[in-house]
Amino acid sequence: MGKIPLVGRLALGLVLVAALAGVQACSPFAKAADEGGAGNVVGSYLWWRVEDMLETVDIGFTVSKEPYGGLYGHFASLTPFGAIYLDGNFIGIGGGQIGVTRHYIAGMGALVWGYEEVGWQTYDRHDLSTVQALGVGPIGLLAPPYGGPASAPS
């Protein structure tokens, strides 16, 4: 195997620097170090990663007094498929917390277009200002509604 040219090594170095910078996410390391030294940096970093996970992961199950159901999913809000209507108590990791919380989701999708409403903890499913209501899929992301309280794709 031949030697990697200088341009290739520089490109690899830039990729590694970008990856290491990305690992830090939004972590204010300098502030944590000033407040408690290296031990505080490690503890704070791990806690920030837990907070990141809570904001990005929803995994668990929902129980309710009324019968609800659905088969619905999407990847990064780009490929919605199926239909769902649930209003109950979510048990697991979701809505930025771990444990049991009220949860509502109504949605439908057909790969290129979809619509969903999601509510956590305090919401009124009849008042769209209290839930995240948005289009999903390539067409849905460009069509109203553009989002409720959180205006980013789920």
C-alpha positions as CSV (number, residue, x, y, z in Angstrom):
1,M,0.0,0.0,0.0
2,G,1.3,3.4,-0.9
3,K,1.9,6.5,1.1
4,I,-1.0,8.9,1.6
5,P,-0.4,12.1,-0.3
6,L,-0.1,15.4,1.7
7,V,-3.5,16.6,0.5
8,G,-5.1,13.4,1.7
9,R,-3.4,13.7,5.1
10,L,-4.5,17.3,5.5
11,A,-8.1,16.3,4.6
12,L,-8.0,13.5,7.1
13,G,-6.7,15.8,9.7
14,L,-9.5,18.3,9.1
15,V,-12.1,15.6,9.3
16,L,-10.7,14.4,12.6
17,V,-10.6,18.0,14.0
18,A,-14.2,18.5,12.9
19,A,-15.3,15.2,14.5
20,L,-13.6,16.0,17.8
21,A,-15.2,19.5,17.8
22,G,-18.6,17.9,17.0
23,V,-18.3,15.5,20.0
24,Q,-18.3,18.6,22.3
25,A,-21.8,19.5,21.0
26,C,-22.9,22.5,23.0
27,S,-20.8,21.7,26.1
28,P,-19.2,24.8,27.8
29,F,-16.0,23.0,28.9
30,A,-14.2,26.1,30.0
31,K,-17.0,27.1,32.3
32,A,-17.2,23.6,33.9
33,A,-13.4,23.6,34.4
34,D,-13.5,27.0,36.1
35,E,-16.3,25.9,38.4
36,G,-14.7,22.6,39.6
37,G,-11.7,21.4,37.7
38,A,-11.2,18.3,35.6
39,G,-13.6,16.1,37.6
40,N,-16.4,18.6,37.0
41,V,-15.6,18.7,33.3
42,V,-16.0,14.9,33.1
43,G,-19.2,14.8,35.2
44,S,-20.7,17.8,33.3
45,Y,-19.8,16.3,30.0
46,L,-21.6,13.0,30.9
47,W,-24.6,14.9,32.2
48,W,-24.8,17.0,29.0
49,R,-24.8,13.8,26.9
50,V,-27.7,12.4,29.0
51,E,-29.6,15.7,28.3
52,D,-28.8,15.3,24.6
53,M,-30.2,11.8,24.7
54,L,-33.4,12.9,26.5
55,E,-34.0,15.5,23.8
56,T,-33.5,13.1,20.8
57,V,-34.8,9.7,21.9
58,D,-38.4,8.6,22.4
59,I,-38.6,4.9,23.3
60,G,-41.2,3.3,25.5
61,F,-44.9,2.4,25.4
62,T,-48.2,4.1,26.0
63,V,-51.0,3.0,28.2
64,S,-54.5,4.5,28.3
65,K,-58.0,3.9,29.6
66,E,-59.5,4.2,26.2
67,P,-58.5,1.9,23.2
68,Y,-56.2,3.7,20.8
69,G,-53.8,2.4,18.2
70,G,-51.7,2.9,15.2
71,L,-48.8,1.9,13.1
72,Y,-46.8,5.0,12.2
73,G,-43.1,5.9,11.8
74,H,-40.7,8.1,10.0
75,F,-37.0,8.6,9.7
76,A,-35.8,12.2,10.4
77,S,-39.3,13.6,9.4
78,L,-38.5,12.6,5.8
79,T,-40.4,9.3,5.2
80,P,-43.7,9.3,7.2
81,F,-45.7,6.2,6.8
82,G,-48.9,4.9,8.4
83,A,-51.4,6.4,10.8
84,I,-51.7,6.8,14.6
85,Y,-53.9,8.3,17.3
86,L,-52.9,7.8,20.9
87,D,-53.6,9.8,24.1
88,G,-52.4,8.3,27.3
89,N,-49.5,7.9,29.6
90,F,-46.1,7.2,28.1
91,I,-43.7,5.0,30.1
92,G,-40.0,5.2,29.1
93,I,-37.7,7.8,27.7
94,G,-39.6,10.6,25.9
95,G,-40.5,14.2,25.9
96,G,-37.2,15.1,27.5
97,Q,-37.6,13.0,30.6
98,I,-37.4,9.4,31.9
99,G,-40.4,7.8,33.6
100,V,-44.2,8.3,33.2
101,T,-45.7,11.3,31.4
102,R,-48.8,12.3,29.6
103,H,-48.4,11.9,25.9
104,Y,-50.5,12.5,22.8
105,I,-49.7,11.8,19.1
106,A,-51.9,11.9,16.1
107,G,-50.4,11.5,12.6
108,M,-50.6,10.0,9.2
109,G,-48.1,9.8,6.4
110,A,-47.6,8.4,2.8
111,L,-43.8,8.6,2.4
112,V,-43.6,12.0,0.7
113,W,-46.3,13.8,2.7
114,G,-47.5,13.5,6.3
115,Y,-48.9,15.5,9.2
116,E,-48.4,14.9,12.9
117,E,-49.4,16.5,16.3
118,V,-47.3,15.6,19.3
119,G,-48.0,16.7,22.9
120,W,-46.0,15.9,26.1
121,Q,-47.0,16.5,29.7
122,T,-49.2,19.6,29.5
123,Y,-51.2,19.9,26.4
124,D,-54.8,20.2,25.1
125,R,-55.2,18.1,22.0
126,H,-58.0,20.4,20.8
127,D,-55.8,23.5,21.1
128,L,-53.0,23.3,18.5
129,S,-51.0,26.0,20.2
130,T,-50.2,23.5,23.0
131,V,-48.9,20.7,20.8
132,Q,-46.2,20.5,18.2
133,A,-48.2,20.3,14.9
134,L,-46.2,20.1,11.7
135,G,-46.0,18.6,8.3
136,V,-43.5,15.8,7.7
137,G,-42.1,14.3,4.5
138,P,-40.5,16.2,1.7
139,I,-43.8,17.9,0.7
140,G,-45.1,18.2,4.3
141,L,-42.1,20.0,5.6
142,L,-42.7,22.8,3.0
143,A,-46.5,23.0,3.6
144,P,-48.3,24.7,6.6
145,P,-48.5,24.2,9.5
146,Y,-44.8,25.1,10.0
147,G,-44.8,23.9,13.6
148,G,-46.3,24.5,16.9
149,P,-44.4,25.6,20.0
150,A,-41.3,23.8,18.6
151,S,-40.9,24.7,15.0
152,A,-38.3,22.1,14.1
153,P,-38.9,18.6,12.6
154,S,-39.4,15.9,15.2
